[in-house]
Amino acid sequence: MQYLAFLLQNETDPAMVQHAAMAMLAIIPILILVALAAVLPPYWMIFKKAGFSPWLCLLMILPLVNIITLWVIAFSTWKVVPAPRLAGNRNHPTRRRRSIRPRPEPARISR
């Protein structure tokens, strides 16, 4: 509430300005760390799965370099082996085979 009153007044108190600046200096680094924690892990996994060094995710912090890095990664050859397609390959070792069991005949009631 003090900060709202601070913004609405015409004359600024230097002590109040200093107090607001110190509060922002304490909050801004925390917000930056939260933003980095939200942005860097997905890029780490993308670079790792693409066969590149995961440390390239640190380039995502730098403006303009992040866009160039994404373009380079998007159009380069990825060093990964494609996953096997199970739908068309019946003899794949990971495909589960169903055993075919004969159905039991229904019981007959003799009259």
N, C-alpha and C positions, 0 to 999 in steps of 0.2 A: 504494500500500500504506500510505503514511503517513496518508492520509485515512481509511482504514478503521480504523486504530489510533486515530486522533483521535476518531472517532465512538464507539468502544467504551470509551474511558477515562472515568472518573468526573469527574475534575477537568480543566478545560480550561486550556490554556496560552494567554495573550493573544497571544503572538507567532504561535502556530499558527493561531489564529482569524483574525488579521489576514492571514496568508499565504493562508488558504483564501478569504477575502473578496476579496483582490486577484486570485486565480486566477479566481474567478467573474466579477469585473468585466471581466476580459480575454476570457472565453469567451462571456458572454451577448450582447454586441453582435454578435459574429460569427454566433451562432445566429439572432439577429433578422434580420440581413441575408440569411442563407440562406433563412429563411422568407419574407421579402418577395420575394426573387428567385423563389421557387417559386410564390407566390400572385398577384402583380401582373400578370405577362405574359398569363396566360389572360384575366383581366378586361379588360386593355387591348385584346385582340383582340375580345372580345365587344362591348365598347362601340363600338369602331371599326366593326365589321361591322353593328351595329345603327343606325349613323348618329348616334351621340352622340359627345361629346368623349371621347377615350380617357383624358384626365386624370381622368375620374370614377373611374378605378380606384384613385386615392389615397383615395377615401372608404371603400374596403374595409378600410382599416387601422383605422378607428374602430369600436369596438363599438356596436351598436344602429343606427348610421347605415348600416352595411353591409347589414343586413337590410332597412331601409327603402328603400335604393337598389335592391336587387335586386327588391323588390316593385314599385317605380315603373317600373323598366326592363322587367320581365316583362309588365306590363299596359298599357304605353304603345304608341303606334303607332310601329313601326320605319320609318325613312326609307330603306328599301332596295327595290330592284327585284327581284322574284323571278326566279330563274334560269329560262331557257326549258326547257320539257319537250321532250325530243327523241323520246320514245317515240311520241307521238301525232301529231307534226307531220312529215310526209314532205318538205315543201318548205323546211325550215329550212336556212339557208345553211351551218351548221356540220356538218350531217349528211353523212357520206360516202356517195357513191353508188357502187354496184358496177356495173362494166360487165359487161354480159351478153355473154359470148363463146360462140360455138357450140363444142360439144365436137368434137374431131377424131374422125373415124370410125376404128374399129380397122382395121389393115391386113389385107387379105384375102390369103390364100395361095391361089394358083391351082394346081390339080393337073392 
